[in-house]
Amino acid sequence: MTHDAIVAVLVAYLMETNPLARRRGQLPLDQSLHELGILDSSGIVELVSFIEDHWSIAILDSELTNDMFGGLDKMANLIGHKLAA
């Protein structure tokens, strides 16, 4: 699965389930959705659960950092890396 395809799935999920994401419309790929106020802690937990179920991978607590999970591009990189392993 390509990086862009992973991002598209994440954006579609957020647009379907998150009213703040829908209101914003265009989501930035390189900014933390938590820092922008789009995802709160429960939203992050729900997103991680979706990612784990959708791609059958595990996201470790230690991976929930701004460097690894702090934006849609970073999330897609992490997912792509796990899918390739």
Secondary structure, 3 states (H helix, E strand, C coil): CCHHHHHHHHHHHHHHHCHHHHHHCCCCCCCCCCCCCCCCHHHHHHHHHHHHHHHCCCCCHHHCCHHHHCCHHHHHHHHHHHHHC
